[in-house]
Amino acid sequence: MARLRDPRDGCEWDRVQTFATIAPYTIEEAYEVADAIARDDMADLRDELGDLLLQVVFHARMAEEAGHFALDDVAQAIVAKLEARHPHIFGAATQREGWETIKAQERAAKGATSAMDGVAGALPALLRAEKLQRRAARDGFDWPDHAGPAAKLAEELEELATATGEASRIEEAGDLLFAAVNVVRSHGVAPEDALRAANTKFERRYRAMESLAEKRNRPFAVLSLEAQEALWQAVKREERAAS
């Protein structure tokens, strides 16, 4: 990476990059790692982990050039953090404090003044909503049962239905999605995992509908909504029979 970033003999593309321009690639590579794991493709996982490691090296090299820190400092920082969070493993102390308590102490040491501090703004919106709600729940700001979140979801659905104007619809749509996260979370389910599974199921069923339509020599897109719905139900029946 030092050679690639060399001002004179380096790669024209690599040497003009910044933290901001590389950040989207870092996020993309992390998702590709997760995708390889979901597909249980170990050969692809090996390659994707390499791509993700490159992102760490890239950022560390830019930081070293600017005099902030180097790759060794990154490694030492995570080693120190892991040791601090596992005193019962790496030290003489016993584990008396939970993981979240230790993390809260770390945030306080960095100057955090709110339970909301430290929830990264760049997280996917669904995952960030869950994390914000979990932080609030640790302070006792949470529904005691499933009924509260369910009622709030119904309320937000009605408010979206009656919203007028684009700004109002966007706001109410956001409130509805946030409330939906709360409902799912109240059942002990990770919303991000649940929606990812739903996406996979929808894609699988849609591809199956396209395949059925092709076998009948009818492009799926030209079918009526009723015919498309019939194919959807047929795919669901096939899945139930197969299971």
C-alpha positions in Angstrom: 0.0 0.0 0.0 2.9 2.3 0.7 4.1 1.7 -2.9 0.7 2.2 -4.3 0.3 5.5 -2.5 3.8 6.7 -3.5 3.4 10.3 -4.7 5.8 9.8 -7.6 5.6 6.1 -8.7 2.4 5.0 -7.1 -1.0 4.1 -8.7 -2.8 7.1 -10.0 -6.1 6.0 -8.4 -4.8 4.8 -5.0 -2.7 7.9 -4.3 -5.6 10.4 -4.7 -8.0 8.5 -2.3 -9.0 9.9 1.1 -10.7 8.4 4.1 -14.1 9.7 2.8 -13.7 8.2 -0.7 -12.6 4.8 0.7 -15.2 4.5 3.4 -18.0 3.3 1.0 -15.7 0.5 -0.2 -15.0 -0.5 3.4 -18.7 -0.8 4.1 -19.3 -2.7 0.8 -16.5 -5.2 1.6 -17.9 -5.8 5.1 -21.3 -6.7 3.5 -19.6 -9.0 1.0 -18.0 -10.8 3.9 -21.4 -11.3 5.5 -22.8 -12.5 2.2 -20.1 -15.1 1.8 -20.8 -16.4 5.4 -24.6 -16.5 4.6 -23.8 -18.6 1.5 -21.4 -20.8 3.5 -18.8 -20.2 0.8 -15.5 -20.6 2.5 -13.4 -20.0 -0.6 -15.3 -16.7 -1.2 -15.1 -15.8 2.5 -11.3 -16.2 2.3 -11.2 -13.8 -0.6 -13.6 -11.3 0.9 -11.8 -11.2 4.2 -8.7 -10.3 2.2 -10.6 -7.5 0.5 -11.8 -6.3 3.9 -8.3 -6.5 5.3 -7.1 -4.3 2.5 -9.5 -1.6 3.6 -8.0 -1.6 7.1 -4.5 -1.4 5.6 -5.6 1.4 3.2 -7.0 3.5 6.0 -4.1 2.8 8.3 -1.6 3.8 5.6 -3.4 7.1 4.9 -3.4 7.8 8.7 0.3 7.1 8.9 1.0 9.4 6.0 -0.9 12.2 7.9 1.0 11.4 11.1 -2.0 10.1 13.1 -1.3 6.4 13.6 0.0 3.3 11.8 -1.2 -0.2 11.3 0.6 -1.5 14.4 -1.2 1.1 16.5 -4.6 -0.2 15.2 -3.6 -3.8 16.2 -2.4 -2.7 19.6 -5.6 -0.7 20.2 -7.8 -3.7 19.6 -5.6 -5.9 21.7 -5.8 -3.4 24.6 -9.6 -3.2 24.2 -10.1 -7.0 24.2 -7.9 -7.4 27.3 -9.9 -4.6 29.1 -13.2 -6.3 28.2 -12.1 -9.7 29.3 -10.3 -9.2 32.7 -11.4 -12.7 33.8 -9.4 -14.2 30.8 -6.4 -11.9 30.6 -6.0 -10.7 34.2 -6.5 -11.9 37.7 -9.9 -10.3 38.1 -13.2 -12.2 37.9 -16.0 -11.3 35.5 -18.2 -9.1 37.7 -19.3 -6.6 35.1 -21.2 -7.3 31.9 -20.0 -6.6 28.4 -22.4 -3.7 28.0 -21.3 -2.2 31.4 -17.7 -2.3 30.3 -18.5 -0.7 27.0 -20.5 2.0 28.7 -17.4 2.7 30.9 -15.3 3.0 27.7 -17.8 5.4 26.2 -17.8 7.5 29.4 -14.0 7.6 29.3 -14.3 9.1 25.8 -16.5 11.9 27.1 -20.0 10.4 26.3 -22.8 12.2 28.1 -25.8 10.4 26.7 -26.9 6.8 26.3 -27.3 7.6 22.6 -23.6 8.5 22.2 -21.5 6.0 20.2 -24.3 4.6 18.0 -22.7 5.2 14.7 -24.6 7.4 12.3 -23.4 5.4 9.3 -25.0 2.1 10.4 -27.9 0.8 8.2 -31.0 2.6 9.4 -32.8 -0.6 10.6 -29.8 -1.7 12.6 -29.3 1.8 14.1 -32.9 2.0 15.1 -32.6 -1.3 17.0 -29.4 -0.1 18.7 -30.9 3.2 19.7 -34.0 1.4 21.2 -31.8 -1.1 23.1 -29.8 1.8 24.6 -33.0 3.5 25.7 -34.3 0.2 27.1 -31.2 -0.1 29.3 -32.3 3.1 31.0 -35.8 1.7 31.5 -37.4 3.6 28.6 -39.2 0.6 27.0 -42.5 -1.1 26.7 -43.1 -3.8 29.4 -44.9 -6.2 27.0 -45.8 -6.8 23.3 -49.0 -4.8 23.5 -47.4 -1.4 23.8 -45.3 -1.7 20.6 -48.2 -3.3 18.7 -50.5 -0.4 19.6 -47.9 2.2 18.7 -47.4 0.5 15.3 -51.2 0.7 14.6 -51.2 4.3 15.6 -48.3 5.2 13.3 -49.9 3.3 10.4 -53.0 5.4 10.8 -50.9 8.6 11.0 -49.2 7.7 7.8 -52.5 7.0 6.1 -53.8 10.5 7.0 -50.5 12.4 6.4 -50.6 15.1 3.8 -47.6 16.6 2.0 -44.3 14.9 1.2 -42.5 16.0 4.3 -45.2 14.8 6.5 -45.5 11.4 4.7 -41.7 10.9 5.0 -41.8 11.7 8.8 -44.7 9.4 9.4 -43.2 6.6 7.3 -40.1 6.9 9.4 -42.1 6.7 12.6 -43.9 3.6 11.3 -40.7 1.8 10.5 -39.2 2.8 13.8 -42.3 1.4 15.6 -42.0 -1.8 13.5 -38.5 -2.3 14.8 -39.8 -1.9 18.3 -42.4 -4.6 17.7 -39.9 -7.1 16.3 -37.4 -6.3 19.1 -40.1 -6.9 21.8 -40.3 -10.5 20.5 -36.6 -11.0 20.9 -35.8 -11.0 17.2 -33.1 -9.0 15.6 -34.9 -6.8 13.0 -31.9 -6.7 10.6 -31.7 -10.6 10.6 -35.5 -10.9 10.1 -35.6 -8.5 7.2 -32.6 -10.1 5.6 -34.4 -13.4 5.8 -37.6 -11.9 4.4 -35.6 -10.4 1.5 -34.0 -13.8 0.7 -37.4 -15.5 0.8 -39.1 -12.9 -1.4 -36.2 -13.1 -4.0 -36.4 -16.9 -4.0 -40.2 -16.9 -4.5 -40.1 -14.2 -7.2 -37.4 -16.1 -9.2 -39.6 -19.2 -8.9 -42.6 -17.3 -10.2 -40.6 -16.1 -13.2 -39.5 -19.7 -13.8 -43.1 -21.0 -13.7 -44.2 -18.2 -16.1 -41.4 -19.1 -18.5 -42.4 -22.8 -18.5 -45.8 -21.6 -19.6 -44.3 -19.5 -22.4 -45.6 -16.3 -20.8 -43.2 -13.5 -19.7 -44.0 -12.8 -16.0 -44.1 -9.1 -16.5 -47.0 -9.2 -19.1 -49.2 -11.3 -16.8 -52.2 -9.7 -15.0 -51.9 -9.0 -11.3 -54.4 -11.9 -10.7 -52.2 -14.3 -12.8 -49.1 -13.2 -10.9 -50.8 -13.7 -7.6 -51.9 -17.2 -8.7 -48.2 -18.0 -9.4 -47.2 -16.6 -6.0 -49.7 -18.9 -4.3 -48.5 -21.8 -6.4 -44.9 -21.2 -5.4 -45.9 -21.0 -1.7 -47.7 -24.3 -2.0 -44.7 -25.9 -3.6 -42.5 -24.7 -0.8 -44.9 -26.0 1.9 -45.0 -29.4 0.1 -41.3 -29.6 -0.1 -40.8 -28.8 3.5 
